[in-house]
């Protein structure tokens, strides 16, 4: 019976892997995979492994394996089913694949939780205060070629729209974060007043952004030092920030997502510093008082980064608001300090979002901007040629031209459909929001597969690792009507080829490509959160919480399926996320 159980698990796991990858049953690699799985399962069923399984392992592993299996089947079901048409046969194949995936992910998670729990990343770290500044300088030095090549900075249509607001060509609006537009305007006007050249003003902002992102990296390094993280991890962190190409490319790109990533990283690092003080964790008995220096190195960075987290991106506001209750619960022993800190952040953010924007009559993003997924689902039904009732067709036609939908619909981007609504039915939509959701639900009940396919196509880049997309390839200043031009200081075919090579390597080198995968990052954060909980460190899990919420908000309302910059904050905080389960409160 023991060997039969191992054989069945191995066979079902192989079946699932082959269906998901599209591997032929005649492929000799299937035998290799089978033998490897057979060996692994035999080892996992040994007394040595099973004796170390605790009750929490099983619960966490089941939850994680269910999530991963759902994600995998949702993203690959068409590959799994192939040309099969029989409903019963398709259901059977999906069921067997699901069981096999559950087995694979369950045991992988069990192994990860056990193996990672025995790892030690702290001890013998160097506390030299100059290391973070050196790290920031190294980052700036490594990013300098990107700046010289992209001078005065990468500007896409979003950036140009903000520039137009700064010079008064367009009216101010909060669609692209008025706080970020104001930051660009401040440095732009300083540079313009000195040199009378718009490009110099924009370059000054780019330099300021590079310095800020380098200092954010330095703040992470200093946080790791305070956690007594071993030096190899610190060195790898410096290399990650300085050498990974997308960090250099994004440091010189004028998007709100870049300072947002820096602020969210500082916010998470400050959360870890709270834990390291031994003052806020629920398990702590002592509440050491804040030192004067910590007002400048902890409280001010936390408050400023938290405020900008709320202002730079709309979903940043939701991330903060949802995170606060969990933070206050975990750090409840110093509620008298933590509550005022978070109320201060809320007060600053609300003051800008309402009184300031009201005084300056700054309009917010329209309602349709938050409906990317619902309008895509409706458009998918029509683009597929599926029928609507007369009342449904009449309502949709009142929102947008039905005849234009098939040609306009893009599975991975909602901009075309939203623009159709803006051209025709935006007033009708905003006047009766309840009716929209009623019609959306009614159409969905009749066309569930189209809705499901539309959702997967619109979001899969954020929750499934094996999705192809380009990262960091935007160059220079896009065509515009404001006489802004790309003015590279270094140029030539060699520079172009080097950049092309750097950004093609993730598609060539195994494992390295995972550092560029949004879906893999999401899976990793889930595993790290589970590891923190398994090790009895809920406060460490809080470091991961804002980034889980970041990806969750994108799964609810993303306008684009594979926009790397939307998740860039989680990549920039990756060193913090990886070490968070291994950090302990220091002895005082």
C-alpha positions as CSV (number, residue, x, y, z in Angstrom):
1,X,0.0,0.0,0.0
2,X,2.9,2.4,0.8
3,X,4.5,1.9,-2.6
4,X,1.1,2.1,-4.4
5,X,0.4,5.5,-2.7
6,X,3.7,6.9,-3.8
7,X,3.2,5.5,-7.4
8,X,-0.4,7.1,-7.6
9,X,0.9,10.5,-6.4
10,X,3.8,10.4,-8.8
11,X,1.6,9.4,-11.8
12,X,-1.0,12.1,-11.1
13,X,1.7,14.7,-10.6
14,X,3.3,13.7,-13.9
15,X,-0.1,13.8,-15.6
16,X,-0.7,17.4,-14.3
17,X,2.8,18.6,-15.3
18,X,2.4,17.1,-18.8
19,X,-1.1,18.6,-19.4
20,X,0.0,22.1,-18.2
21,X,3.2,22.1,-20.3
22,X,1.7,20.4,-23.3
23,X,4.3,17.7,-23.2
24,X,3.5,14.7,-25.4
25,X,2.9,11.3,-23.8
26,X,5.6,10.0,-26.2
27,X,8.2,12.5,-25.0
28,X,11.1,10.6,-23.4
29,X,11.5,13.5,-20.9
30,X,8.2,12.3,-19.3
31,X,10.0,9.2,-18.1
32,X,12.8,11.3,-16.6
33,X,10.3,13.5,-14.9
34,X,8.4,10.4,-13.6
35,X,11.6,8.9,-12.1
36,X,12.6,12.2,-10.5
37,X,9.1,12.6,-9.0
38,X,9.1,9.0,-7.8
39,X,12.4,9.6,-6.0
40,X,11.3,12.9,-4.5
41,X,8.0,11.5,-3.2
42,X,9.8,8.5,-1.7
43,X,12.1,11.0,0.2
44,X,9.2,13.2,1.3
45,X,7.4,10.2,2.8
46,X,10.4,9.2,4.9
47,X,10.1,9.3,8.7
48,X,12.8,12.0,8.8
49,X,10.6,14.5,6.8
50,X,7.2,13.6,8.2
51,X,8.4,13.8,11.8
52,X,9.2,17.5,11.2
53,X,5.7,18.4,9.8
54,X,3.7,20.4,12.3
55,X,0.0,21.1,12.2
56,X,0.4,24.6,10.8
57,X,2.4,23.2,7.9
58,X,-0.5,21.2,6.6
59,X,-3.0,24.1,6.9
60,X,-0.7,26.6,5.2
61,X,0.4,24.1,2.5
62,X,-3.2,23.3,1.6
63,X,-4.1,26.9,1.3
64,X,-1.1,27.7,-0.8
65,X,-1.5,24.6,-3.0
66,X,-5.2,25.5,-3.6
67,X,-4.2,29.0,-4.7
68,X,-1.4,27.9,-7.0
69,X,-3.5,25.2,-8.5
70,X,-6.4,27.6,-9.3
71,X,-4.0,30.1,-10.8
72,X,-2.3,27.4,-12.9
73,X,-5.5,25.9,-14.3
74,X,-7.1,29.3,-14.9
75,X,-4.1,30.4,-17.0
76,X,-3.5,27.2,-18.9
77,X,-6.8,25.4,-19.2
78,X,-6.8,25.8,-22.9
79,X,-3.5,24.0,-23.1
80,X,-4.7,21.4,-20.7
81,X,-7.8,20.6,-22.7
82,X,-6.2,20.9,-26.2
83,X,-8.7,20.0,-28.9
84,X,-11.1,18.1,-26.5
85,X,-14.7,19.0,-27.0
86,X,-16.7,16.6,-24.8
87,X,-17.8,18.3,-21.6
88,X,-17.5,15.2,-19.5
89,X,-14.1,14.4,-20.9
90,X,-12.9,18.0,-20.3
91,X,-14.2,17.9,-16.8
92,X,-12.4,14.7,-16.1
93,X,-9.1,16.0,-17.5
94,X,-9.4,19.2,-15.4
95,X,-10.2,17.2,-12.3
96,X,-7.2,14.9,-12.7
97,X,-5.0,17.8,-13.5
98,X,-6.2,19.7,-10.5
99,X,-5.6,16.8,-8.2
100,X,-2.1,16.4,-9.6
101,X,-1.3,20.1,-9.2
102,X,-2.6,20.0,-5.6
103,X,-0.2,17.1,-4.9
104,X,2.8,18.9,-6.5
105,X,2.2,22.3,-4.9
106,X,1.3,20.8,-1.5
107,X,4.6,18.8,-1.1
108,X,6.6,21.6,-2.6
109,X,5.2,24.0,0.0
110,X,5.8,21.5,2.8
111,X,9.4,21.2,1.7
112,X,9.8,24.9,1.4
113,X,8.4,25.7,4.8
114,X,10.6,23.0,6.4
115,X,13.8,23.8,4.5
116,X,13.4,27.6,4.9
117,X,12.7,27.4,8.6
118,X,16.1,26.0,9.2
119,X,17.9,28.8,7.3
120,X,19.7,31.5,9.3
121,X,20.3,34.9,7.6
122,X,21.3,36.9,10.7
123,X,24.5,37.1,12.7
124,X,27.9,38.6,12.1
125,X,26.6,41.5,10.1
126,X,28.6,44.7,9.9
127,X,27.0,47.8,11.3
128,X,29.2,50.4,9.7
129,X,27.1,53.5,9.0
130,X,28.9,54.3,5.8
131,X,27.8,51.1,4.0
132,X,24.3,52.4,3.0
133,X,25.8,55.6,1.6
134,X,28.4,53.6,-0.3
135,X,25.5,51.4,-1.6
136,X,23.6,54.5,-2.7
137,X,26.7,55.9,-4.5
138,X,27.3,52.6,-6.3
139,X,23.6,52.6,-7.5
140,X,24.0,56.1,-8.9
141,X,27.2,55.2,-10.6
142,X,25.7,52.1,-12.2
143,X,22.6,54.0,-13.2
144,X,24.6,56.9,-14.7
145,X,24.9,55.3,-18.2
146,X,21.1,54.9,-18.3
147,X,20.7,58.6,-17.5
148,X,23.3,59.7,-20.1
149,X,21.7,57.5,-22.8
150,X,18.1,58.5,-22.0
151,X,18.8,62.2,-21.2
152,X,16.8,64.1,-20.0
153,X,14.7,61.1,-19.0
154,X,12.3,58.6,-20.5
155,X,8.9,60.3,-21.2
156,X,6.0,58.3,-22.5
157,X,2.5,59.7,-23.2
158,X,1.7,59.7,-19.5
159,X,4.8,61.7,-18.7
160,X,4.1,64.1,-21.6
161,X,0.5,64.6,-20.3
162,X,1.9,65.6,-16.9
163,X,4.4,68.0,-18.6
164,X,1.5,69.6,-20.5
165,X,-0.2,70.2,-17.1
166,X,2.9,71.8,-15.7
167,X,3.3,74.3,-18.5
168,X,-0.4,75.1,-18.6
169,X,-1.2,73.5,-21.9
170,X,-3.6,71.1,-20.3
171,X,-5.8,71.6,-17.2
172,X,-4.7,70.1,-14.0
173,X,-6.2,66.7,-13.1
174,X,-5.5,63.8,-10.8
175,X,-5.6,61.1,-13.4
176,X,-1.8,60.9,-13.2
177,X,-1.4,61.9,-9.5
178,X,-1.3,65.6,-9.0
179,X,1.3,65.1,-6.2
180,X,3.7,63.6,-8.7
181,X,3.0,66.3,-11.3
182,X,3.8,68.9,-8.6
183,X,7.1,67.2,-7.8
184,X,8.1,67.2,-11.5
185,X,6.9,70.8,-11.8
186,X,9.0,71.9,-8.8
187,X,12.3,70.6,-10.2
188,X,11.4,71.5,-13.7
189,X,10.8,75.2,-12.8
190,X,14.0,75.3,-10.8
191,X,16.0,74.0,-13.7
192,X,14.1,76.2,-16.2
193,X,14.7,79.4,-14.1
194,X,18.5,78.7,-14.1
195,X,19.1,77.6,-17.7
196,X,15.9,78.7,-19.5
197,X,15.9,75.2,-21.1
198,X,13.0,72.8,-20.6
199,X,15.2,69.7,-21.1
200,X,17.5,70.8,-18.2
201,X,14.5,71.2,-16.0
202,X,13.3,67.7,-16.7
203,X,16.8,66.3,-16.3
204,X,16.9,67.9,-12.9
205,X,13.8,66.0,-11.9
206,X,15.3,62.8,-13.3
207,X,18.5,63.3,-11.2
208,X,16.4,64.0,-8.1
209,X,14.4,60.8,-8.7
210,X,17.7,58.8,-9.2
211,X,19.0,60.1,-5.9
212,X,15.7,59.3,-4.1
213,X,15.7,55.8,-5.4
214,X,19.4,55.3,-4.5
215,X,18.7,56.6,-0.9
216,X,15.7,54.3,-0.7
217,X,18.0,51.4,-1.5
218,X,20.4,52.7,1.1
219,X,17.6,52.8,3.6
220,X,16.9,49.1,2.9
221,X,20.6,48.3,3.4
222,X,20.7,50.1,6.7
223,X,17.5,48.3,7.8
224,X,19.2,45.0,6.9
225,X,22.2,46.0,9.0
226,X,19.9,46.8,12.0
227,X,18.5,43.3,11.5
228,X,22.0,41.9,11.7
229,X,21.6,40.3,8.3
230,X,24.7,38.5,7.1
231,X,27.0,40.4,4.8
232,X,26.6,38.1,1.7
233,X,22.9,39.0,1.7
234,X,23.8,42.7,2.1
235,X,26.2,42.5,-0.9
236,X,23.6,40.6,-3.0
237,X,21.1,43.4,-2.1
238,X,23.5,46.1,-3.3
239,X,24.1,44.1,-6.5
240,X,20.4,43.7,-7.0
241,X,19.7,47.4,-6.8
242,X,22.8,48.5,-8.8
243,X,23.0,45.9,-11.5
244,X,19.5,44.5,-12.4
245,X,18.7,46.4,-15.6
246,X,15.2,47.4,-14.8
247,X,16.3,49.3,-11.7
248,X,18.6,51.5,-13.8
249,X,16.0,51.9,-16.6
250,X,13.2,52.9,-14.3
251,X,15.4,55.2,-12.2
252,X,15.5,57.5,-15.2
253,X,11.9,57.1,-16.3
254,X,9.4,59.9,-15.5
255,X,6.5,57.8,-14.1
256,X,4.7,58.1,-10.8
257,X,5.2,54.4,-10.4
258,X,8.9,54.9,-9.7
259,X,8.8,57.2,-6.6
260,X,5.7,55.2,-5.6
261,X,8.0,52.1,-5.5
262,X,10.6,54.0,-3.5
263,X,8.0,55.2,-1.0
264,X,6.4,51.8,-0.6
265,X,9.9,50.2,0.0
266,X,10.7,52.8,2.6
267,X,7.4,52.3,4.3
268,X,8.0,48.5,4.4
269,X,11.6,49.0,5.7
270,X,10.3,51.3,8.4
271,X,7.7,48.6,9.4
272,X,10.6,46.2,9.8
273,X,12.5,48.7,11.9
274,X,9.5,48.9,14.2
275,X,9.7,45.2,14.6
276,X,13.5,45.3,15.2
277,X,13.0,47.8,18.0
278,X,11.2,45.1,20.0
279,X,8.6,47.6,21.0
280,X,5.5,47.0,18.9
281,X,5.3,43.3,18.4
282,X,2.4,41.6,20.1
283,X,4.8,39.3,21.9
284,X,6.9,42.1,23.3
285,X,6.8,42.9,27.0
286,X,9.0,45.9,27.0
287,X,8.2,49.2,25.2
288,X,11.5,51.1,24.8
289,X,11.2,54.8,24.2
290,X,12.1,56.3,20.9
291,X,15.5,57.9,20.7
292,X,15.8,61.4,19.3
293,X,17.6,60.0,16.2
294,X,14.7,57.7,15.5
295,X,12.4,60.6,14.9
296,X,14.5,61.3,11.8
297,X,15.4,57.8,10.8
298,X,12.1,56.1,11.6
299,X,9.1,58.2,12.2
300,X,9.6,61.0,9.6
301,X,10.5,58.5,6.8
302,X,7.5,56.4,7.8
303,X,5.0,59.3,7.9
304,X,6.3,60.9,4.6
305,X,6.5,57.6,2.7
306,X,3.0,56.6,4.0
307,X,1.6,59.9,2.9
308,X,3.1,59.7,-0.6
309,X,2.0,56.0,-0.7
310,X,-1.6,57.3,-0.4
311,X,-1.1,60.2,-2.9
312,X,1.0,58.9,-5.7
313,X,-1.3,56.0,-6.8
314,X,-5.0,55.5,-6.2
315,X,-4.5,51.9,-5.1
316,X,-1.8,53.1,-2.7
317,X,-4.6,54.8,-0.7
318,X,-6.5,51.5,-0.5
319,X,-3.3,49.6,0.4
320,X,-2.7,51.9,3.3
321,X,-6.2,52.0,4.6
322,X,-6.5,48.2,4.6
323,X,-3.1,47.7,6.1
324,X,-3.6,50.0,9.1
325,X,-6.0,47.8,11.1
326,X,-3.6,44.8,10.8
327,X,-0.6,47.0,11.8
328,X,-2.4,48.4,14.8
329,X,-3.5,44.9,16.0
330,X,0.0,43.5,15.6
331,X,1.6,46.4,17.4
332,X,-1.1,47.0,19.9
333,X,1.2,47.2,22.9
334,X,2.2,50.7,21.8
335,X,-1.1,51.8,20.5
336,X,-0.7,55.3,22.1
337,X,2.1,56.0,19.7
338,X,1.1,53.9,16.6
339,X,-2.4,55.3,16.4
340,X,-1.3,59.0,16.3
341,X,1.3,58.1,13.7
342,X,-1.2,56.6,11.3
343,X,-3.8,59.3,12.0
344,X,-1.2,61.8,11.0
345,X,-0.6,60.0,7.7
346,X,-4.3,59.9,7.1
347,X,-4.7,63.6,7.9
348,X,-2.0,64.6,5.5
349,X,-3.3,62.4,2.7
350,X,-7.0,63.5,3.2
351,X,-5.9,67.2,3.4
352,X,-4.4,66.9,-0.1
353,X,-7.0,64.7,-1.5
354,X,-10.0,66.9,-0.5
355,X,-9.4,70.5,0.7
356,X,-6.3,71.2,-1.5
357,X,-7.8,69.6,-4.7
358,X,-11.1,71.2,-4.0
359,X,-9.6,74.7,-3.7
360,X,-7.6,74.2,-6.9
361,X,-10.6,72.5,-8.6
362,X,-8.5,69.5,-9.6
363,X,-10.8,66.8,-11.1
364,X,-10.3,63.2,-10.2
365,X,-10.1,60.3,-12.6
366,X,-13.5,59.5,-14.1
367,X,-15.6,56.5,-12.9
368,X,-15.0,54.4,-15.9
369,X,-11.2,54.3,-15.1
370,X,-12.0,52.0,-12.2
371,X,-14.2,49.7,-14.3
372,X,-11.5,48.3,-16.5
373,X,-12.3,44.6,-15.8
374,X,-16.2,44.9,-15.9
375,X,-16.2,46.8,-19.2
376,X,-13.7,44.4,-20.7
377,X,-15.9,41.5,-19.8
378,X,-18.9,43.1,-21.4
379,X,-16.8,43.9,-24.5
380,X,-15.5,40.3,-24.7
381,X,-19.1,39.0,-24.9
382,X,-19.8,41.3,-27.8
383,X,-16.4,40.8,-29.5
384,X,-17.1,37.0,-29.4
385,X,-20.4,37.6,-31.2
386,X,-22.4,36.2,-28.3
387,X,-26.0,37.4,-28.0
388,X,-27.6,39.9,-25.6
389,X,-31.2,40.5,-24.7
390,X,-32.8,43.6,-26.1
391,X,-32.6,45.5,-22.9
392,X,-28.9,44.6,-22.4
393,X,-28.0,45.5,-26.0
394,X,-29.9,48.8,-25.6
395,X,-28.0,49.6,-22.4
396,X,-24.6,48.7,-23.8
397,X,-25.3,50.7,-27.0
398,X,-26.1,53.7,-24.8
399,X,-22.7,53.4,-23.3
400,X,-20.7,52.8,-26.4
401,X,-21.1,52.1,-30.1
402,X,-21.8,48.3,-30.4
403,X,-20.4,48.2,-33.9
404,X,-17.0,49.5,-32.9
405,X,-16.5,47.1,-30.0
406,X,-15.2,44.0,-31.9
407,X,-12.5,46.0,-33.6
408,X,-11.6,48.0,-30.5
409,X,-11.4,45.2,-28.0
410,X,-7.9,44.2,-26.8
411,X,-7.9,41.3,-24.4
412,X,-5.0,42.7,-22.4
413,X,-5.7,46.4,-22.3
414,X,-9.0,48.2,-21.5
415,X,-8.1,51.7,-22.8
416,X,-9.9,51.3,-26.2
417,X,-13.2,50.2,-24.5
418,X,-13.0,52.9,-21.9
419,X,-12.4,55.5,-24.6
420,X,-15.5,54.3,-26.5
421,X,-17.5,54.9,-23.3
422,X,-15.9,58.4,-22.8
423,X,-16.9,59.3,-26.4
424,X,-20.6,58.4,-25.9
425,X,-21.9,57.2,-22.5
426,X,-19.8,58.6,-19.7
427,X,-22.6,60.9,-18.4
428,X,-25.1,58.0,-18.5
429,X,-22.7,55.7,-16.7
430,X,-21.9,58.1,-13.9
431,X,-25.6,59.2,-13.4
432,X,-26.7,55.6,-12.6
433,X,-23.8,53.4,-11.4
434,X,-26.2,50.9,-9.9
435,X,-27.7,50.2,-13.3
436,X,-24.3,49.4,-14.8
437,X,-23.5,46.8,-12.2
438,X,-27.0,45.3,-12.5
439,X,-26.5,44.9,-16.3
440,X,-22.9,43.7,-15.9
441,X,-24.1,41.0,-13.5
442,X,-27.0,40.0,-15.8
443,X,-24.8,39.6,-18.8
444,X,-22.2,37.7,-16.8
445,X,-24.8,35.1,-15.6
446,X,-25.6,34.4,-19.3
447,X,-22.0,34.4,-20.5
448,X,-19.8,33.1,-17.6
449,X,-17.0,31.7,-19.9
450,X,-16.6,35.0,-21.8
451,X,-16.3,36.8,-18.5
452,X,-13.8,34.3,-17.1
453,X,-11.7,34.5,-20.3
454,X,-11.8,38.2,-20.2
455,X,-10.7,38.3,-16.6
456,X,-7.8,36.0,-17.2
457,X,-6.6,37.9,-20.3
458,X,-6.9,41.2,-18.4
459,X,-5.0,40.1,-15.2
460,X,-2.9,36.9,-15.7
461,X,0.4,38.7,-15.8
462,X,0.0,39.5,-12.1
463,X,-0.8,36.1,-10.8
464,X,0.7,33.5,-13.1
465,X,4.5,33.3,-13.6
466,X,4.7,32.1,-17.2
467,X,3.3,35.1,-19.1
468,X,5.5,36.9,-21.7
469,X,5.8,40.7,-21.7
470,X,8.5,43.3,-22.3
471,X,10.1,45.2,-19.4
472,X,12.0,48.5,-19.5
473,X,12.2,49.0,-23.3
474,X,10.8,52.5,-23.4
475,X,13.4,54.9,-24.8
476,X,13.8,58.6,-24.9
477,X,10.9,61.1,-25.3
478,X,7.9,60.0,-27.3
479,X,6.6,62.2,-30.1
480,X,4.8,65.2,-28.8
481,X,3.6,68.7,-29.6
482,X,5.7,70.6,-27.1
483,X,9.1,70.5,-28.8
484,X,10.6,68.0,-26.3
485,X,13.2,65.8,-27.9
486,X,15.4,62.9,-26.8
487,X,18.9,64.2,-26.4
488,X,21.2,61.3,-25.5
489,X,24.6,62.3,-24.3
490,X,26.1,58.8,-25.1
491,X,24.8,57.1,-28.2
492,X,25.7,54.6,-30.9
493,X,25.0,51.1,-32.0
494,X,27.2,49.6,-29.3
495,X,25.1,51.2,-26.5
496,X,21.9,50.1,-28.2
497,X,23.1,46.5,-28.5
498,X,24.3,46.4,-24.9
499,X,20.9,47.5,-23.7
500,X,19.1,45.0,-26.0
501,X,21.3,42.2,-24.6
502,X,20.7,43.2,-21.0
503,X,16.9,43.1,-21.4
504,X,16.9,39.9,-23.5
505,X,18.9,37.9,-20.9
506,X,15.9,37.2,-18.7
507,X,14.3,35.2,-21.6
508,X,17.5,33.2,-22.1
509,X,18.9,32.5,-18.6
510,X,16.9,30.0,-16.4
511,X,16.1,31.2,-12.9
512,X,17.3,34.7,-13.7
513,X,14.1,35.3,-15.6
514,X,12.1,34.7,-12.5
515,X,13.4,38.0,-11.1
516,X,11.5,39.6,-14.0
517,X,8.2,37.7,-13.4
518,X,5.3,39.5,-11.7
519,X,3.4,36.2,-11.3
520,X,6.4,34.5,-9.7
521,X,6.9,37.4,-7.4
522,X,3.3,37.1,-6.2
523,X,3.7,33.4,-5.5
524,X,7.0,34.1,-3.7
525,X,5.3,36.7,-1.5
526,X,2.6,34.3,-0.6
527,X,5.2,31.7,0.4
528,X,7.2,34.2,2.4
529,X,4.0,35.3,4.2
530,X,3.2,31.6,5.0
531,X,6.7,31.1,6.2
532,X,6.5,34.1,8.6
533,X,3.2,32.7,10.0
534,X,4.7,29.2,10.3
535,X,7.6,30.6,12.3
536,X,5.2,32.5,14.6
537,X,6.1,36.0,13.3
538,X,2.9,37.8,12.4
539,X,4.7,41.1,12.6
540,X,7.2,39.9,9.9
541,X,4.2,38.9,7.7
542,X,3.0,42.5,7.9
543,X,6.0,43.5,5.8
544,X,4.6,41.4,3.0
545,X,1.0,42.5,3.5
546,X,1.1,45.9,1.6
547,X,2.6,44.1,-1.5
548,X,0.0,41.4,-1.4
549,X,-2.6,44.1,-1.4
550,X,-0.8,45.9,-4.2
551,X,-1.2,42.9,-6.5
552,X,-4.8,42.3,-5.2
553,X,-5.9,45.8,-6.2
554,X,-4.5,45.2,-9.7
555,X,-6.4,41.9,-9.9
556,X,-9.5,44.0,-9.2
557,X,-9.1,47.0,-11.4
558,X,-6.0,46.9,-13.6
559,X,-6.2,48.6,-17.0
560,X,-3.4,46.5,-18.5
561,X,-2.7,42.8,-18.0
562,X,1.1,42.9,-18.1
563,X,2.3,46.3,-17.0
564,X,5.5,45.7,-15.0
565,X,5.7,49.2,-13.5
566,X,2.4,48.7,-11.7
567,X,4.1,46.0,-9.6
568,X,7.6,47.6,-9.5
569,X,7.2,48.5,-5.9
570,X,7.2,44.8,-4.9
571,X,10.4,44.2,-7.0
572,X,12.1,47.1,-5.4
573,X,11.3,45.8,-1.9
574,X,12.3,42.2,-2.8
575,X,15.3,42.1,-0.5
576,X,13.2,43.2,2.5
577,X,10.5,40.6,1.6
578,X,13.0,37.8,1.4
579,X,14.6,38.4,4.7
580,X,11.4,39.3,6.6
581,X,10.7,35.8,7.9
582,X,14.2,35.4,9.2
583,X,14.4,38.6,11.2
584,X,14.2,38.5,14.9
585,X,13.9,41.2,17.5
586,X,17.4,42.0,18.8
587,X,18.3,41.5,22.4
588,X,18.5,44.7,24.2
